[in-house]
Structure formats: C-alpha cells, structure tokens
Amino acid sequence: MLRISINNEAEWLEKRQLQGIGGSEASSIVNCNPYLSNVELWEIKTGLKQREDIGNKPCVKYGKQAEQHIRELFRLDYPEYIVDYHEFDLLCNDDFPFIFATLDGELTDQNGRKGILEIKTTEIQQANQWTKWDNQIPQNYYVQILHQFIATGFEFAVLNAQIKYTKNGKKLKIVKTYFFERSECQDDINYLLDEEKKFYKLVIDKKRPNLQLPEI
C-alpha cells in the first residue's frame, strides 16, 4: 500500500479527481450507486462533466460534522481496537495506484491486524428502507468496503452506522455495527477489482462505457 499524505481539503479534492477511483465512486462502476451512474462517473473522470457540489446539503453537513463524534464513541465501545485517523491521506493499491481510499479510521486489532473503519449516518424515512440494514448493509456501502480492501490490503473492516428514524412521532437514533473479514469477501473483491481495471482503462482511452453493467 502506498500512502499519500495531503495537508488540506482543496489539495485532497484535486488529487481525488485526478488520482483515479475513490471508495464512494466504486459502486457507480458496478451499477450499485443510486445517485451516480457509471457513465456519469466516466464523464467526471474524463473532464466532460463537473462533479456536483453536495457539501452544503444538510445530510452531508450533518454526516461530516457527526463523524468525529461517532469515531470517538466507537473508541469507547470497542476499546480492543486502536483507532488512528488521517483526515486527508490517500491510501493507494501498490499494483494499481489509481485505486485509492481515504478512511474514516484505521484500525489495529489485538492480534496486530490492520482494518478499516467506515462511518455512516443515514435517516430511514420509509419502512421498506430497513430491509437494506437487516443483517446486511446497502449495496453501495458494501462495494465501498470492497474497494477499501483493494486499496489498502487490510484484513478486516467495521462499518459503524448511525441510523435516524421517526416512531410514533418521536425522532430516534440507533447505532448498528457490521464486521467484515477480507477472506470472506475475496470473490467479490476479485470481481470488483476486475471491473475497476476495465473502467479505468475506458477513462484513460476516453472511450465511453456501456450504461448497463452487471450488479456485484
């Protein structure tokens, strides 16, 4: 794994645009992102389209500001992990440096294994949305975890999600934690790596991808 240390957000955004594929972008490549298609991502990466600035959306601002507090609560709830945080570091795959990730936390377990901490905040507005969190996580988040495995080479991942919802007129919050072992996801990792390599070649060659891609 190659680590690129960056000093500020502006430089990080520039590197993220030019460096290759980031964790939140990977799901677009395999048709699992409800907000951004693979063709739209290709247009952004080839400079044909500007990325939408969503930084001022209330849910995005909330998630960004809540992240540090959720990370500290995770430290308290899971003292068996060492939690390191490097806000703007890009962690790149040694063999495919266009595959990179910036983590919400870098974990070390009691056996010295390295892991990923991913933090999410979301709000459930319809009952059927709970199914995405019932003993699983939404597909786009799962693909992000797979991508982070590829970028870092780390052995495990933990996704910590704060979920807001309304029940009987009252606003409530719960935290759900999900654990992933790299060895149990290896087939999906291999599949995603192959798709990301194909997608990035289309970016380099400036050849528009087919809109229809298989789901992971």
Protein Blocks (a to p, Z undefined) as FASTA:
>chain_A
ZZdddfbfklmmmmmmmnmpcfklmmmmnopafkbcfklmmmmmnopaccddfklgmklm
mmmmmmmmmmmmmmmmmmmbccdddfklccddfklmmbccddfbdcddfkopacdddddd
dddfbfklmmmmgopacfklmmmmmmmmmmnopabdcddddddddeehiacddddddddd
fklmmmmmmmmmmmmmmmmmmmmnopacdfbdcdZZ
